[in-house]
Amino acid sequence: MLKVGLTGGIGSGKSTVAKIFETLGIPVYYADEAAKRIMNEDEQLRQGIIKNFGEDSYIDNTLNRAYISQQVFNNKEKLALLNSLVHPATIRDSEEWMQRQTTAYAVKEAALIFESGVDKYLDYIIGVTASEELRIERTMNRDMISSEEVKNRINNQMNEEKKMNLCDFVIHNDGQQALLPQVLSLHNELLQLSKK
């Protein structure tokens, strides 16, 4: 079975692409959702977060997301520290998940595939891209935040062009090219590649 990564910057539409793969019968591992679950369930990770960010990190055994967000929002060192705790646990969890899949290929959807070193565990990586203006507009509408806040998040992510150059396949979610034919074409190509 092929392990396929799916990545893209904020507002690129990678979740939309992931849902299309699911419609085609391909299982998708959503790294962000998994990370939220693991931060509550993995005792070793919980202790690491409490040790580094304090007792206020959890309320009634549940991650205090607002508190953690405040800690890391404009602090690259603290964000890197949090990621260094969370990524290994999420990678372990996704590897176990991949082992249980029985389809020709399975997809891991994650914003930080290259940044977290996950790319070395994957056979192929798909990038989803859109113009920065479109990504800002989508994220403002989705998260109800200002363009400044979106730009700050974009600035905390890997350069879009650099990220797409690292991918094996690129899907353009720019409103100019239809999304479905691109995903279907890629789906068929991955099915062929899985037979090799």
Beta strands, then each sheet from edge to edge (+ up, - down):
strand 1: 2-7
strand 2: 28-30
strand 3: 58-59
strand 4: 62-63
strand 5: 105-109
strand 6: 124-129
strand 7: 169-172
sheet 1: 2+ 5+ 1+ 6+ 7+
sheet 2: 3+ 4-
end
